[in-house]
């Protein structure tokens, strides 16, 4: 495109009759100010569609309050409502400052986005080129090399990047032509940040030799995005066919029918569907070697920051990392009140029911957890069974067994919560009993 204008922006906005409000992510910098100014010029062309701005104060700069005031004043001049949000974007240990600020920003903006809303960000062609180069340097796969999508779902609405076809220089020309007054964040010049280093040190050298470098690299991201969509179609087909015995699990026997490239593709798609952080390539290889191709009776655990994969009875399970659990704890529980279980593992509640559950004469129990060697005679059974056997019959995964509450009456096992009532503690048909439930949240 020869240049940026409000008219060219209009043709690139998401066209949908369901969109009733555009939110502009407005930092006060050049790019977002250009987007805000152009959208203000388009308000008269979008009958029934509201335009709003949202500014996030990251609490990182001593000038943050001044910037917020500047954004508020600009929005008032343009007669656009501006939502001001404040977050603490300081990074956790081991987290990059860029990622911390980005995550904090999107998390708080997501709370504003409702059905029918579309968030517009001011990412442009040079941003896209920088993103692809960063992903290459991280060894990312096809999805990572697709860089930033033009449009995607976000919170309850959508997110669009309508400026990806324009260079930073084209946006600057628009800003100067319209005499916009934007904020220059000093941190944008700090080359300690990876993106800034690429922007100030690497991209200028590339553009000396290849003047269209940003445009061409950005185009490559588009090609990767198309390929990534096709791979997702294949991964979704495999995912539907690979469901294990429980929803959200994968059948190991099905995985083994695929070649290794499709196995990796399926694992990544599966993990993304479960909304877990994507593991590095080395963790994917460990899942294949240590879980998919391990002995049938093995119970491996492959962990990475924010997730883990385990194997049980021919299926793969993916989940948030389990917190350490102290199974030696004991608690006295009065059944007429809920009991909070240790280490955020939920609650126990007891309800009065007729003819089943724990006999109503029992009003308090001791709550313990498996130590090994426990057994009981389930109600209605003629013989005792070990706790291990009961867990196996109910397909309780091994990593959850030490967390199942056991209720004792005078040192005798009376209830295996969620599994069975033990004789002789079952309520008779003509009597009331306690129905015991574990609530996870």
C-alpha positions, 0 to 999 in steps of 0.5 A: 500500500502506498500510504496509510489513511483512515479510508485504507484502515476502514477496508481492513477492519473486521467486517461483521454485523455482530461487532457493536463496539471497537476497543482501541488499545491505546498506549499513547505512543505513535502507533496506537495514536495513529490508530486512535486518530484514524478510528475517530475519523471513521466514527461517522461511517460506522453507524451503531458501532461504538468506538472506545479506547483502553489505556493500561498503566503498567506501574513501571515508569515514573511518568506513567501517571503523566502518560495516563493523563495525556491519553485521557486528554487526547481521547477527550479531544477526539470525543472517544471514551477512554477506560483507564486500567492499572496493573502491576507488570513487574516480572516474576523471577525468571520472567522477561519484563516484556512478557510480564508487561504483555501478559498483565496488559492482555489479562486486564483488557480481557475483562473489558471485552464482551460479546460483540466487542473487537479489540484493535491493537496497533501492531504493524509490519515492522512489529510482525517482522521483528516477531518472526525473527524473535520466534526463529531465534527461539527455535519456534515451530510453524505456529510460532513462525506464523507470528501475530494473526491478523484476527483471532478470538479474544476473551468474549470477543475478537482481537484484530491487528488492522495495521499489519499491512503498513510500515512504521514509516507509513504510520509516522508520515500519517502522524506528522501529516496530522500533527499528532502529539504522541508519547516517546517511552524512553524504554523503547530505546533500551537495547537490553530488551531483545525486541529493541535490540532487533529494532535498533541494531539488526533491522537497520542493517538488514534494510540497508542491504534489503530495503523491503526486508520488513515487508518480505519477512512479514509476508513470510509470516503470512505463509507460515500462518496459512501452513499452520492452519492446514496443520491444525486441520490435520491435528484436529482430525487426529485429536478427535480420533485419539480420545482415550478412555476419559475426555481430554486424554489421548490413546497411546495405541492411536498415537503409535499408529502415527509417524513421529511428525504427526505425533508431535503435532498431535501432542502440541494440539492436545496441550493447546486445547487443554489451555496449558502452556506449550512445552519446549521441544525437549519436553515433547520428545520426553513425552514420546520417549518416556510416556508413549513408548514406555513400559505399559505399567510405567507411571512416568511424569514429564513436567514443564513450567505450567504443565505435566503429562502422565500415563495410566492404563494406555492413556496420556493425561495432561494437567496443571502441575500437582502441588506437593501433598502431605498425606500424613495429615490428620483432621477431626471433622464434625459432619454438620459443617464443611471441612476444608482439606489441606493444600487447596485440595477442596472441601468435604461436605456431608448431607442427610439422606434416607437409607444410604451413606454413613450411619447418622449416629456417627457425628464426627470422624477422623480424616486421613490419607493413604499410608499403605496396607489399608483395606475395608469391606465395601457395603454389600460385599461379602469380603474385604478388599485392599484400598489399592484394589478399590482404586484400580477398580474405580480407575483412580489415577495413581497420582491422585490416590494419596489425595483421596480422603479416608474417614475413620471411626474409632481407628476403623476405616468407614468411608473411602470418599467417592469410592465406597462406604465400608461395613458395618458403617452403612446406614440401614434402609429405614434410617438416615445417613450422611452422604459424603461429597468432595468438592474440588473448588 
